[in-house]
Structures are given as structure tokens and as C-alpha cells.
């Protein structure tokens, strides 16, 4: 039930990020979540979009280096300590988190965390057994 994320390598130059967001916008592709990290020469843009196949085609046709990465997304309570509790459940089960990003629901009643781990199925099993709801691409995340 993993979620597919686009991983895009963006040259760290003025205007490059806006080129990518413009491509998506002009093609009616909605970004549902994102994270960006940078180094001196390039950035790594991680996106969850509403139409991953269309985004792949649009980006590839425009020479953008992109790949699909499977990640786990889980819903958390919106209260202090929720992320720590979630990470503790995973750590206690021996699941290493490579990276994550999180965001709040637009309704302010919940939060979501997107996790990159070595074994998505194991992470989902651990989270579900601990009472967390993991998400699929068909779930509506309330931004």
C-alpha cells in the first residue's frame, strides 16, 4: 500500500524550481506534498502528486531527471509527541527511517508523515499494529 513519490534532481540555479512547478501547473497536476533539500550544486525535490503518470510524462518530455520512489505515509494525531511516538514504534521494531517529511491537515485535526524506509511492508505492518492508519494513493489527504 505504499505511496509513490517523485524524486526530482533540480539544478541549484535561479529559476530552475519555478520551471518544474510551472510544468506541473500548466498540465493540471496538483502537488499534494513536497520536500526539498539542497546542496551546493543541486536540490532534491520530493513530490507526491495527484497524477503521477502524467507528471512523469510531462517532466521526462521536458528533460527533467525524475524517478519514482515508494514511500510510506501515515496519519498521526495532531498533538505534542505524536511524531516521537511514531518514530519510537518504528525504532523499537528495528525499522530505520532514511528520511521523512510531515505536514498538517488543512482541517487542523490530524497530521501526516511521509517516510522513506528500506522495507515499506514491514513499516506499514508495524504502524498498523500500533494503531496508525497508513495511506495509499487513493486516500484523500486533507491539505
N, C-alpha and C positions, 0 to 999 in steps of 0.2 A: 504494500500500500504506500510505497514511497512517493514522494513528490519530485517532479522533475524541475531542475533549476538550470537556467542558462548561466554558463560561466564565460565571460567575455573579456578578452585581453584588450585593454584600451591604452593606446599610446598616451603618455603623460605630457600632452601638449594642449595648448589653448584651443578650445572648440571641439575637441575630439568626443567628449562625453555628450555634448549637445547634438552632435551628428547622430549618435546612436539613439538618443531619446527622440529625436526628430523622425528618424526612420520608423520607429515603433509607433509614434503618434500618428504620422501620416498614413499608416496602414491599419489604424484602428486597433492596435494591440495595447491592452491595458496592463500596466505593471501592478502586480498585487503585493510584492515585497521586493526589497533590494538592499544590497550591502555593497560598499565599495572600499577597497583597501588600495593603498598606493605605495609605490617605490619611486625611486628617482626617475626611472625611465618609462614605467608603465603602471597601469592600475588594473586591478582585477574587479570587475563588476559582476556581481551575482544577482540574478533576477529570477523571480517567479512571475510568470505572465499568464494571461487568460487563454492564450492560444500559442502553445509552444512550437507547434509545427509551422505555423505561419511565420512566427518570429524567426525560426531557423532559416527559412527560405529567404525572407527579406534581408536578414543580416548577411547570409552567405552570398546572395546576389550583389551585395554592396561591399564585398571583400573584407568583412569583419570576421576575425578569428573567434569562433564560438564553439563550445562543446556542451553537451548535456551531462549533468551530474545528478544522480539520485540522492535525495536528502530526506530526512525525517522531519515532519512538522507536528508539533503537539500543542494543545491548548492548555494554558495554565490559569490558575486563579490570579486575579489582579490584586495582589496583596504582598506586603513585605515578606521576603524569604522564599517566595514561590520558585524562583529560578534556582536558588541554592538547594531547595528540596529536590527539585528535578535532577539537578546535576549530581546530587548525593545518591539518588536512586540508581543512576547510571554508573557512577563510580563504584558503588558497592557491588554492582553486578559485573564489574570488570569491563565496562563499555567506555572506551576512550573517545572523547569529543575532540575532533580536529579543529573545528571552528563552529561558531554559531552566530546568529543574529536574531533579534527579537523585536516585537512591535506590539502595540496595544490595539485592541478592537476599537473601532470608531464609536461604539456604544459605551466604551469605558468599563465594561463588565468583565472582560477577560483579556488575556494576553496570549500571544503565540510565540513559539520559539522554533526556529529552523536550525537543525543540527546536521552536521556532516560527521558521520562515524564510519568506521570500517565495515560494520555489519548492520545494515539497516533493519533486517528482520529481527535480529537479537535485540536491538534497541527498542523497536516497536513492541516486542513481546514484553520486555521489562517494564516499559512505560505503561502499557495496557494493564498488566498485572498489578501495577501500583495505582491504578485508577485514573490514569491520564487518557484523554482521547487523542489518538493520533489521526492525522488528516490525510485525505487522498486529494488528487487533483480535482475531483468532482465536488469536494466540500466547498462551501462558501465561507471564506474567511471574511469576517466583518471588519472592513477597513473603515 
